[in-house]
Amino acid sequence: MKRKSGTAGQSTLKPEVSAITRQGIWLIVEQIEYFAPFIDFPWFKSAPAQAIFDLRMPHKGHLRWPALDIDLHLDSLVRPDAFPLIAKPTKPRRKQKKSA
């Protein structure tokens, strides 16, 4: 039997932040609930709630918080130990005086 409908399109379900707790944030993505603990995702701990709730999914498996400039792959929520934090806080560099 030949398939009459076209190829499957994008999911109409948008990702959402369902709760922010003292321990982390709860997300629902494609009808699956995920937890992002602050210990593994410290960028969210001091972020304003409005910025945390502004969650987008530009393509499958990729989450984006534009106001926070945070991008995560869903795998990092399932296996945070496989995605060690790479960004480290850096000290501002001092401008060196030009020698005359």
Summary of the structure (lengths in Angstrom):
residues: 100
radius of gyration: 19.0
end to end distance: 82.7
largest distance: 82.7
contacts: 177
relative contact order: 0.14
helix: 19%
strand: 29%
